[in-house]
Amino acid sequence: MHKAPIAIHVISDSLGETGETVALAAVSQFQPNVFRIERLPKVTSPADLREQVTRHCGEDCIFFYTLVDQELRDEMQRLVQGGVNGVDLLGPAVARLAEVTGVQPTGEAGRLRRTDEGYFDRIEAMEYAVKHDDGRNVEGLLEADIVLLGVSRSSKTPISMYLAFKGWRVANVPLAPGMVPPEEIFTLDPRKVFGLVTSVDVLLAIRRERMKELGGWVPGYAEREAIEGELAEARAVMRKIGCLVVHTDNRAVEESAQEILRHIGVAQEMKD
């Protein structure tokens, strides 16, 4: 075991975000403090690359690189052949895509981060999700791509924000006991409405923990019998709408979101 963490230098002709993400994923498979990660972004020339590698390469170091400029790639290959520990994160994937499709890559650094129409669509979707979170501005529900329904703490907001980051305009509406849902809900195409449900045990645990954090107690909010009735009432509303029900208990936000997107895709195909 090394006394000090081994350095992983993420070197890139862009910002190095892709390389850092891969490095973090790889490092997570080891015990803490075995590695440290440092970004070396915006490498501009072979000379700059050599200088960075020479300056940062001590006795124990590894370079993860995402270089798209061919001159820089060639120079890094020479350094690796000369004994530098290097891992090419992008090259093999790009080369394979080019081989399969017959289309040559652009070799343009930072292309992933280009501010394009898709970027602004995502920003707009995020703004819409925030504006229509937790039942606010129900008059705008007709503009939504996806509408989520569910009782408190059923993951409505996290799933909304995840889908919004993907560019979907998402609104979420709480189903509270004894409260009549907004009329707009029943006028929507049920194919874009999704009811989120979870198990009584999971909801009970989450709500009790929430009460501890708040340092108070809301009658019925974290009690089994009340939760059972609340879920039954919510399911009745979902049946009336005719929407698909998605189980969120013991699932990552991404899993629930992907299930919703799969059904949205099927619905769009049927519509077309």
C-alpha positions as CSV (number, residue, x, y, z in Angstrom):
1,M,0.0,0.0,0.0
2,H,1.4,3.4,-1.0
3,K,1.8,5.9,1.8
4,A,0.4,8.8,-0.3
5,P,-2.4,8.6,-2.8
6,I,-1.4,7.8,-6.3
7,A,-2.1,10.7,-8.7
8,I,-4.4,10.2,-11.6
9,H,-4.0,13.2,-13.9
10,V,-6.9,13.7,-16.3
11,I,-5.4,15.4,-19.3
12,S,-7.6,16.9,-22.1
13,D,-7.6,19.4,-24.9
14,S,-11.1,20.5,-23.6
15,L,-12.1,20.7,-19.9
16,G,-11.5,17.1,-18.9
17,E,-15.0,16.6,-17.4
18,T,-15.5,13.3,-19.3
19,G,-12.1,11.9,-18.1
20,E,-12.8,13.0,-14.5
21,T,-16.1,11.2,-14.5
22,V,-14.5,8.0,-15.7
23,A,-11.7,8.4,-13.2
24,L,-14.1,8.9,-10.4
25,A,-16.0,5.8,-11.4
26,A,-12.8,3.7,-11.6
27,V,-11.5,5.1,-8.3
28,S,-14.7,4.2,-6.5
29,Q,-13.9,0.5,-6.9
30,F,-10.9,0.9,-4.5
31,Q,-10.5,1.8,-0.9
32,P,-10.5,5.5,0.0
33,N,-7.3,7.5,-0.3
34,V,-5.6,5.1,-2.7
35,F,-5.8,7.6,-5.5
36,R,-6.3,11.3,-6.0
37,I,-7.6,12.9,-9.2
38,E,-6.3,16.1,-10.8
39,R,-7.5,17.7,-14.0
40,L,-5.1,19.2,-16.6
41,P,-7.4,20.8,-19.1
42,K,-7.0,22.9,-22.2
43,V,-3.8,21.3,-23.5
44,T,-3.1,23.3,-26.7
45,S,0.0,21.8,-28.4
46,P,2.4,18.8,-28.3
47,A,4.9,21.0,-26.5
48,D,2.4,21.9,-23.9
49,L,1.4,18.3,-23.5
50,R,5.0,17.2,-23.0
51,E,5.6,19.9,-20.5
52,Q,2.4,19.0,-18.5
53,V,3.3,15.3,-18.5
54,T,7.0,16.0,-17.5
55,R,5.9,18.4,-14.7
56,H,3.3,16.1,-13.1
57,C,4.8,12.7,-13.7
58,G,6.5,11.6,-10.5
59,E,7.4,8.1,-9.3
60,D,3.7,7.0,-9.2
61,C,1.3,8.6,-11.5
62,I,-1.2,7.7,-14.2
63,F,-2.6,9.8,-17.0
64,F,-6.2,9.4,-18.2
65,Y,-6.5,11.3,-21.4
66,T,-9.3,12.4,-23.6
67,L,-7.6,14.0,-26.6
68,V,-9.3,14.5,-29.9
69,D,-6.7,16.6,-31.7
70,Q,-4.6,14.1,-33.8
71,E,-1.3,15.8,-33.1
72,L,-1.9,15.7,-29.4
73,R,-3.0,12.0,-29.7
74,D,0.1,11.1,-31.6
75,E,2.3,12.9,-29.1
76,M,0.6,11.2,-26.1
77,Q,1.1,7.8,-27.8
78,R,4.8,8.5,-28.1
79,L,5.0,9.4,-24.4
80,V,3.1,6.2,-23.5
81,Q,5.5,4.2,-25.6
82,G,8.3,5.9,-23.8
83,G,7.1,4.6,-20.4
84,V,4.4,7.0,-19.3
85,N,1.4,5.3,-17.7
86,G,-1.5,6.4,-19.9
87,V,-5.1,5.3,-20.4
88,D,-6.8,6.5,-23.6
89,L,-10.4,6.9,-22.6
90,L,-11.8,8.4,-25.9
91,G,-9.7,7.1,-28.7
92,P,-10.8,3.5,-29.0
93,A,-14.5,4.3,-28.8
94,V,-14.2,7.0,-31.5
95,A,-12.1,4.7,-33.7
96,R,-14.6,1.9,-33.4
97,L,-17.5,4.2,-34.3
98,A,-15.6,5.4,-37.4
99,E,-14.8,1.9,-38.4
100,V,-18.4,0.7,-38.1
101,T,-20.0,3.7,-39.8
102,G,-17.3,4.8,-42.3
103,V,-17.7,8.3,-41.0
104,Q,-14.6,10.2,-39.9
105,P,-14.7,12.1,-36.6
106,T,-14.4,15.9,-36.6
107,G,-11.5,16.0,-34.2
108,E,-13.0,19.1,-32.5
109,A,-12.3,19.5,-28.8
110,G,-15.1,20.4,-26.5
111,R,-17.8,19.4,-29.0
112,L,-19.9,17.8,-26.2
113,R,-20.2,21.1,-24.4
114,R,-21.1,23.2,-27.5
115,T,-24.0,25.6,-26.7
116,D,-26.6,24.4,-29.1
117,E,-30.4,24.3,-29.4
118,G,-30.5,21.2,-27.2
119,Y,-28.8,23.1,-24.4
120,F,-31.4,25.8,-24.4
121,D,-34.2,23.2,-24.6
122,R,-32.8,21.6,-21.4
123,I,-32.6,25.0,-19.7
124,E,-36.2,25.8,-20.6
125,A,-37.3,22.3,-19.4
126,M,-35.6,22.8,-16.1
127,E,-37.3,26.2,-15.7
128,Y,-40.6,24.7,-16.5
129,A,-40.1,21.8,-14.0
130,V,-39.3,24.3,-11.2
131,K,-42.2,26.5,-12.0
132,H,-44.6,23.5,-12.1
133,D,-43.2,21.6,-9.1
134,D,-45.5,20.3,-6.3
135,G,-48.7,21.4,-7.9
136,R,-47.9,25.0,-8.7
137,N,-49.3,26.7,-11.8
138,V,-51.6,23.9,-12.7
139,E,-53.1,26.1,-15.5
140,G,-49.9,25.3,-17.5
141,L,-50.2,21.5,-17.3
142,L,-51.4,21.3,-20.9
143,E,-47.9,22.4,-22.0
144,A,-46.2,19.6,-20.1
145,D,-44.7,16.6,-21.9
146,I,-45.0,14.5,-18.8
147,V,-47.1,14.9,-15.6
148,L,-46.3,13.0,-12.4
149,L,-48.8,12.3,-9.7
150,G,-48.1,10.9,-6.2
151,V,-48.4,11.3,-2.5
152,S,-45.8,13.1,-0.5
153,R,-42.3,11.6,-0.6
154,S,-42.9,9.4,-3.6
155,S,-40.0,10.9,-5.6
156,K,-42.0,13.3,-7.7
157,T,-39.6,16.2,-7.6
158,P,-36.3,14.2,-8.1
159,I,-37.8,12.3,-11.1
160,S,-39.1,15.6,-12.5
161,M,-35.7,17.3,-12.3
162,Y,-33.9,14.3,-13.8
163,L,-36.3,14.2,-16.8
164,A,-36.1,18.0,-17.1
165,F,-32.3,17.7,-17.3
166,K,-32.9,15.4,-20.3
167,G,-35.0,18.1,-22.0
168,W,-38.6,17.0,-21.0
169,R,-41.1,19.5,-19.7
170,V,-42.3,17.9,-16.5
171,A,-44.9,19.0,-14.0
172,N,-45.7,17.1,-10.8
173,V,-48.9,17.3,-8.8
174,P,-49.2,16.0,-5.1
175,L,-52.1,13.8,-4.2
176,A,-52.9,14.8,-0.6
177,P,-55.5,13.0,1.6
178,G,-58.9,14.7,1.5
179,M,-57.9,17.1,-1.2
180,V,-59.5,17.2,-4.6
181,P,-56.9,17.0,-7.5
182,P,-57.0,20.0,-9.9
183,E,-59.6,19.6,-12.7
184,E,-56.9,20.1,-15.3
185,I,-55.5,16.6,-14.4
186,F,-58.6,14.9,-15.8
187,T,-58.4,16.7,-19.2
188,L,-54.9,15.6,-20.0
189,D,-54.0,12.8,-22.4
190,P,-53.6,9.9,-19.9
191,R,-50.6,8.6,-21.9
192,K,-48.5,11.4,-20.6
193,V,-49.6,11.2,-17.0
194,F,-47.8,8.8,-14.6
195,G,-48.8,7.9,-11.1
196,L,-45.9,7.3,-8.7
197,V,-46.5,4.8,-5.9
198,T,-44.3,3.2,-3.3
199,S,-44.8,0.6,-0.5
200,V,-46.2,1.5,2.9
201,D,-43.0,0.4,4.7
202,V,-40.7,2.5,2.5
203,L,-43.0,5.6,2.8
204,L,-43.3,5.1,6.5
205,A,-39.5,5.0,7.0
206,I,-38.9,8.0,4.8
207,R,-41.6,10.1,6.5
208,R,-40.5,9.2,10.0
209,E,-36.9,10.2,9.1
210,R,-38.3,13.5,7.7
211,M,-40.1,14.2,10.9
212,K,-36.9,13.7,12.9
213,E,-35.1,16.2,10.6
214,L,-37.9,18.8,11.1
215,G,-38.1,18.1,14.9
216,G,-41.9,18.0,14.9
217,W,-44.8,15.7,14.2
218,V,-47.7,16.0,11.8
219,P,-50.7,13.8,12.7
220,G,-51.2,11.0,10.2
221,Y,-48.2,11.9,8.1
222,A,-46.0,9.1,9.4
223,E,-48.5,6.6,10.7
224,R,-49.1,3.3,8.9
225,E,-52.9,3.3,8.8
226,A,-53.0,6.8,7.5
227,I,-50.4,6.1,4.8
228,E,-52.4,3.0,3.7
229,G,-55.5,5.1,3.3
230,E,-53.6,7.8,1.5
231,L,-52.1,5.4,-1.0
232,A,-55.5,3.8,-1.6
233,E,-57.0,7.2,-2.3
234,A,-54.1,8.1,-4.6
235,R,-54.6,4.9,-6.6
236,A,-58.3,5.6,-7.0
237,V,-57.4,8.9,-8.6
238,M,-54.9,7.2,-10.9
239,R,-57.5,4.7,-12.0
240,K,-60.0,7.4,-12.7
241,I,-57.4,9.2,-14.9
242,G,-56.4,5.9,-16.5
243,C,-52.7,6.7,-16.2
244,L,-49.8,4.2,-15.9
245,V,-48.6,3.5,-12.4
246,V,-44.8,3.4,-11.7
247,H,-43.4,1.8,-8.6
248,T,-40.6,3.9,-7.1
249,D,-39.8,1.9,-4.0
250,N,-36.2,0.7,-3.7
251,R,-35.4,2.1,-7.2
252,A,-32.9,4.8,-8.2
253,V,-34.4,7.9,-9.7
254,E,-32.8,7.0,-13.1
255,E,-34.6,3.6,-13.1
256,S,-38.0,5.1,-12.6
257,A,-37.3,7.9,-15.1
258,Q,-36.2,5.4,-17.8
259,E,-39.4,3.4,-17.3
260,I,-41.4,6.5,-17.9
261,L,-39.4,7.4,-21.0
262,R,-39.9,3.9,-22.4
263,H,-43.7,4.2,-22.1
264,I,-43.6,7.8,-23.5
265,G,-41.7,6.4,-26.5
266,V,-44.3,3.6,-27.0
267,A,-47.2,6.1,-26.7
268,Q,-45.6,8.4,-29.3
269,E,-45.2,5.5,-31.7
270,M,-48.9,4.5,-31.2
271,K,-49.9,8.1,-31.8
272,D,-47.9,8.4,-35.0
